[in-house]
């Protein structure tokens, strides 16, 4: 029975940790690699502390255990060791310093274009979080997407983050760390994907019943594929109106949407004087939550484009028309 309990105790941490996002240990860009290096550095020091502490614990318990020959032993009262007090006070201080210096250096480095990419012109993408979807605006290309973002490989991408409603958290584990999106404020983040590939992003902040499914895809493409996608969107994607955009911000889950203009022409949620778009009366029961990434994008689907001619309101109420597949993105 004791052996069974011991085995169960050993397996419990593995069961708990199995839910951790291990993608961070497979970085796909320089930003993610710098964060992974910092995590590994911290793990080394934590492992060192655990090994030393548990080693000393086991040694002391065994050495000073009660035995027949020392049943009546009473240790003398002692002052203690000044040297030992200095050692076990100084060691934690040194460990904190060893962790603090690389952490601060990495955090400051993440605010700039990653080393080795200074000569490459970054592209700018505005990120707006809403309940419960992600909106990506390309001001230079005149494109807006919902729940997916395409980027060129091996190119710095400056994400300018804000929120149309509540505070949320933007995180693409394979490409970098997380940053908060806040209404009437703007934060910035540089990300780079080394090679073409599909990477999942998500909201990691608790902000309502729909936050857990608030995910998006980052698709890194070759430069030719990215340019082709931009041209295709400009040619085929419908335009977004202000009324359609306000409906889109209501608490719903949508699939993928693509537009040939951006909402930045009439509102920038990072502006301190911008309008708030919270809908608290809809938070508890906002209807059908929709399914993400199932059907063609709205600029690919003739049926959805036809619906756009009759008004986007119908599409918001019938979110199944807004699914988005991987093809063509």
N, C-alpha and C positions, 0 to 999 in steps of 0.2 A: 504494500500500500504506500509506503514511504517513497519507494522508487517511482511509483506511478505519479504521485503528487509532484515529485521533483522533475519528472519529465514534462508534466503538464505546465509547471512553472516556467520551464525553459522554452516551451513552444509558444506560450502566451504572447511574449513580445513580438514574435514573428507574425502571429495572426493579426496583431494590432498594426504593426508597421506595414503589412501587406497592402493597406489602403493608401499608403503614401504615393505621391506622384514621383515615380522614378525617372521620368523623362528628363529631369534636371541633371541627371548623371550621364545623359547622352546629348551634350550641347551641339547645336547645329549652326553656331555663329560665334564671333569673337566676344560679344557681350555675354552670352550664356556661358562661354568657357571661363571668362574671368570670374563669374559668380560661382561656377562649379569648383574652380580652384580655391576660392575662398571657403566654400563649404567643406571641401576635403581638408584644408588646413585646420579648420575648426574641429573636424572629426578626429584628426590626429591628436590634438590636444585633449579632447574629451576622452578618447580611448586611453591616453596616457594617464589621465586622472583616475579613470575607472579602474585600470589595472593596478595602479599603485595603492589606491584606497582599499580595494577589495583584497589585494595581496597582504597589506598590513593588517587588515581586519582578520583575515584567516590566520595569519602568523600569531597575532596577539591572543586570539581566542584559543588556539592550540597550545601555545607556550604557557599561558597562565590559567589553563583549565584546572578544575578541581580534581585532585588525585588522592588516593588513600594516604600517601605520605605527607600531604600538606593540608589535611582536613582542619587542623587547628591553627593554621598559619594566619597571623594578623600582620599586614604590612605596616612598617613604621611610617609615621607622618613625615612627609618631606616637603621642602619648599618648591621643588620642581627645577627644571633646567631652563635657564635664560636663553641658552643657545638654541634649544629645541623650539622655544617660543618664537624666536626670531626667524628660524628656518620655516616653520609652518605658517607664519604670517607673510614672510617675504615671497615664498613660492607662488601663492595665489596672485599676488601683485604682479609678479613677472609674467604669469600666464595671461592675465588681463591685458598687460602691455603687448604681449606677443599676438594677441587676438585683435586688439584695438588698432594698431598701426596699419596692418594690411587691409582691415575693414574700411578705415577712413580713406586710405589711398584708392581703394577700389570704388567706393561710393562716389568720390569726386571724379574719377576717371570715367565713370558711366554717364556723367553729364555732358561729356564731349564726344565728338566723333571718334570711334575706336581707333587705336594706334594702327597705322599702316593704311588707313583709308582717308587721311586728311586731304589728299589731292582729288578725291572723287566727289563729284557734286551730288549732295543728298537730294532725295525727293521728299516732299512734305505731304503728309496725310493728316487731316484733322479727324480725330476720333471723338464721337459723341455717344455717350451711354444713355440709354433710356430704359423704361420698364417694359419688357425685359428683352432688349435687343441692342445691337451695336451698329452704329451708323458711321461709315467711313467716307470722308469727302476729300476729293483730289482737286484742290483749287487750280492747279496749273493745267490739268487735263480737262477740267470741267465735268467731272464724273462723281457720282455718289452711289455707294453700295450699302446694302444692309446684310449683316451677319456673315459677310466674307470680305476679305481684302486681298487683292493681288499685288505683289511687289516683284521687282526685278532682282535676280540673284546677285550676290556679291556687290551690293550697292547699299550705302547708308540710307536708312529711311528715318526721317524725323517725324515721330508721331506727336501731335499736339492734342493733349487729352483734356476733355471737359465733360460735363454732364448736363442733360436737359432736365433732370429731376433730382433724384437722390444721389448720395455719394456711392460710387461703385469702384471696383478694382479691375484694372486691365492687366492681364497676365497671359503671356505665351511662353510656357515653361521651356520649350526647346530653343527659344531664341533670346530670352532675357528674364529679368525679374519683373515684379509687379509694381504698378504705380496707381494711385488713386485718381479717379475722375470726380471732380467737384463742380457743382453749378456756380456760374459767375466767376470761375477761376480757370487757370490753364496750367497744366504741368506738361513737361516734355520728356521724351524718351527716344533714344537712338537704338534701332535694332538692325541687324544684318543677318541674312541667310547665306551661308557659304555656297549652297548648291540648290538647284530646283527641288522642290518637295512640298508636301502638305503638312501643316502644323496646326494643332488645335489650340485655340485661345479660349479664355473663360473669365467670368466674373468670380472673384473670390471673396466678395464682401456680402455679408448677410443683409439683404434689403428687400425682403418680401418673399412671397410664396414662389415667385417665378425665377428667383436668382439662380437656382441650381441648374436650370436648363439654359442659362444665358451664355451660350457658347458661340464661337465663330471659327472660321477657317482662315488661316494665313497661307496663301498659295504662292510660293516662290517660283517664278518662271524665268526662262532665259530672256535676254533682252529683246530678241525678235518676237517671242511669244507675247511678252508684255506689250510691246508696241502694237502687235496685231490685235490684242484684246482691246486696247484703248481705241483703236480705229473702229473696231466692230461695235463697241458700246456707243460711240458717238453716232454711228450710222443707224443702229437698230433700237437702242434703248429709248423708252418714253421719257418725257420731261416730267419733273416733279413740281407740283403747285404748292403754294403755301397752305392751302386748305388740306390737301392730301398729306402734307408733312405733319400738320397738327393732329390729324387722325392717326397717323403712323406712330406718334409718340404716346398714344394711350397704352395702358398696361396690357400687352398682348405678346404672345410668342409668334413670330413670323418665320417664313422660310427666307430665301434669298431674294433680294430686290436689287435692281440696277437702274440708274437714271442718268440721263445725259446732261444734267445740270446739278448744282449743289444748293443746299439750303442756306449756305453762307451768304447768298445774295440778299436775304432778308432777315436773317438772325444768326448771330454768333453767340452761343451760350456761354462763352468765356468772358464776354463783355459784362462788367458789373451791373450795367443798366439794362441787361437783356430781360425779356419776359420769362417768367417761370412757367413750366409746363407740367406741373404735378397734377395728378388726378386721384386724390385720396379716396374719393367715393367709389372708384373702380378697383381698388386694390384687393378687396376681399373676394369678389366674384366677378372676374373680368371675362367670363365665358370660355369658349373653346380656346385652349392654349396653343393649338396648332402643332405642326410637326416640321422640324427643320431639316433642310437638305434632302428632300425627297424627289421633287419634280424639277423640270427645267426652270431656269431663271426667267423672270418676267420679260426680259428683252429677247429671250429665245423662244418663248411660247406664244404662238399665234393666238391661242385662246385668251391668254391673259392680256396680250396687247389689245385684243378686241374689247375686253372688259374695260381697259384703261380709257378707251374712247367714250365709254358710257359713264365714266366716273370712278374714281378710286375708292369711294366710300364702300361700294359693294364688295370690293376686294378685301378691305379691312375686316368686314363682317364674315367673309368666307375665307379664312386664312389658309384653307387647304390649297387655294389657287396660288399661294405664294411660296410653295416649296421650292427648294433649289438643289439641283444635282451638281456633281463635281464636273460633269462634262461641260466643256466650253469655258471654264473659269481658269 
